[in-house]
Amino acid sequence: MFASLAALTLLATGCSNNTSSNSATGQATVISPAKRADFPQLSGPTLDGPTLSLTPLSGRVIVVNVWGSWCLPCQHEAPDLERAYEAYRNIGVSFVGIDTRDNAAQAKSFIATSRIEYPNLIDDGSEKLLTKLAGIVPLQAVPSTVIVDRTGKVAWTAPMPIDYKTLAAGLDAILSEKQTP
C-alpha cells in the first residue's frame, strides 16, 4: 500500500519532493535580463561516451534538462523535448540532457527507445553536475528544465515536467530578445 501511495505522489508532483512555488503552481519562470545569473560551465562524459563541454556552445541559447530513466514524468516529457530539439536546433538552440541518479544501461536504453538525439551528460551518484545547479533549480527537482540565453545567463526555469507548448513559449521569448553588443 505504501509503495502505491508513493507512486501516486510521484505521479502527481513529479519525481521529487520539489517545494518550489513554481512547481506548486505548475508554471515556468522567465527571468528578466537584469536579474539573470551566470549558468555554470558544465562538462563531463556523455551517455554516448565522448566528453561534452558547454563552453563551445557560447553564443547559442541552450536548453538543459535534468532527467532520469526511472522518472515517469521524465518519460512523458521526453517526446516533447525531442520535438523541441528538432524544431529549434537549426535556429541557434542547443539541447543538453543531464541524466542523474541512474543506471547507465537503463539510461542508454531510455535514450534509444525515446529516440533522443541531443547529447546527455552523465551525473553519476556523486551528483557533481547537479550540485552546480544549486540556486537555479531545486536539486531534488527531477525533471527540471533551464533555458540559458545567448550570453550564458539563466533566462528561464521549470523545476517540473514540461510539455512542448511550454518549452516552445519559453524558447520563443528568449529567442526574440535583442542581443546587446
N, C-alpha and C positions, 0 to 999 in steps of 0.2 A: 504494500500500500504506500509506504513512504517513497519508494522509487517512482511509483506512478505520479504521486504528488509532486516530486522534484522535477520529473519530466514535464508535467504540465506547467510548472512555474517557469522552467527554462523556455518553453514554447511561448509563454505569454510575455516574458520580459527579455528574451534574447538568451544568450549563453552565459550571462554574467549576472553578478549582483550589482549591476550598474545603478548608482544613486544619482546620476546627473539629472538635472532638471530637464535637459533636452530629451533624455531617454524617456522620462516620465510623460512628457507632452508629445513625444513622437515627432519632434521637429529637429531638423538640422540647423546649424548656426552659421550664418555668414558673418565674418569678422570684418569690421570696417578697416580700410587700409591703414589708418593712423594707429590702430590698436593691434596690428599683426606682429607676431613674434617670429623669429627665425625658426625654420624647421631644421631639426638636427641632420647632420650628414650621416646617412646610413650606408653601410656596406657589409657584405658578407656573402657566404655561399648561397646559391640558389638550389631549388629542388632539381634543376637540370644539371647541376654540377659546377658551372663556372661562377666566379665571384662577380658580384654586381655592386657598383657604387652609384649613388645618386648624383655625385659631383658632375659627371658628364651630361647630366640632364638639365643643368643650369640654363635658365632662359626659357624653359618649357613649363607649362602647367603640369603638375604631377598629381595623380590620384594614388593614394596609398591606402590599401585595405588590409586590415588585420583580421585573420580568419583561422579556423581550424577545421579539419575534415570531420571532427567529432561534433561539430556545432550545427544543429538543424537549421537555425536561421541563416547561417553561413551557406549552407547547401541551397537554401531557397533563393538567396540573393546572387549566387554565382552566375546564373544565366544573364541577369540584368547587368552585372559588372562586365561580363564579356561582351554583351551587346553594346554597352557604352564604349568599351575599348575599341570595338570595330568601327563605331560611328565617329569617334573623336581622335583616333590615333594619327590620322593624316592631316590634322589641323593644329598641331602643336601640343598635343596632350600625351603624356606618358603614363602608363599604369604600372604599379608595382604592388605585389601582394606581400604580406608578412605572415607566414604560416607559423602559428605559435602553439605550444603545449601539445604537440602532435607526434605521431609515429611517421617517420619518413616514407615508409612503404604505403601507408594509408593515404598520406597527403599526395604522393605521386599518383596513386590510383584515382583520387578525387579530381585532381587536375586533368588527368586523361579522360575520365568519364564526363567531366563537365566541359571539356574542350576549351580550357582556359589557355590562351596563347601568350599572355603577358608574363614577364618573369616574376618569380616568387622567392623572396628571401626566406631562409630557414631561421627561425628564432627557437633555438633548442631549449632545453629545460632551464638554462641559465637566464633566459629572457633578457639577454644583453640588448637586443634591438628594442624590445617592448619598453624597457625602462627608460630609453631615450625619449619616449613619447609621453613621459610623465608631465602633467600640466597641460598637455594638448588634448588627450582623451583619458578617461579613467583606465588604469592599467588592466582592470578586470573586465573591461567592456569589449567583449568579443561577440559579434563582429563590431568593428569601428571603421569609419572611412574618413580620410582627411584629404582636402584639396590644397595643394601648395601652389601659390601664384608664381608668375614668371620671375619674381625677384627672390624666390626662396623663402617666402613667408607663409605662415599658416593662414589660409583665407577662408576655410570652411571646414566644419567638423560635424560628424554624425556618429555619436557613440551608441549606435543601434543598427539594426538591419535596415538596409535601404533598397529602394527599387529604382528602375531605370529613370522614371519620371523625376524623382527627387534628385538623383545624381545629375541628370541632364540639366535640370534647372540650376543647380549649383555651378556646374561647368559653364553653362551659358553666361551666368552672371560674372564669373571670374574672367572668362574669355573676352567679354565685352568691355572690361576695364581698359582704360587708356594706359599705355605704357609711359612711364616717366623716363626721360633721358638719363 
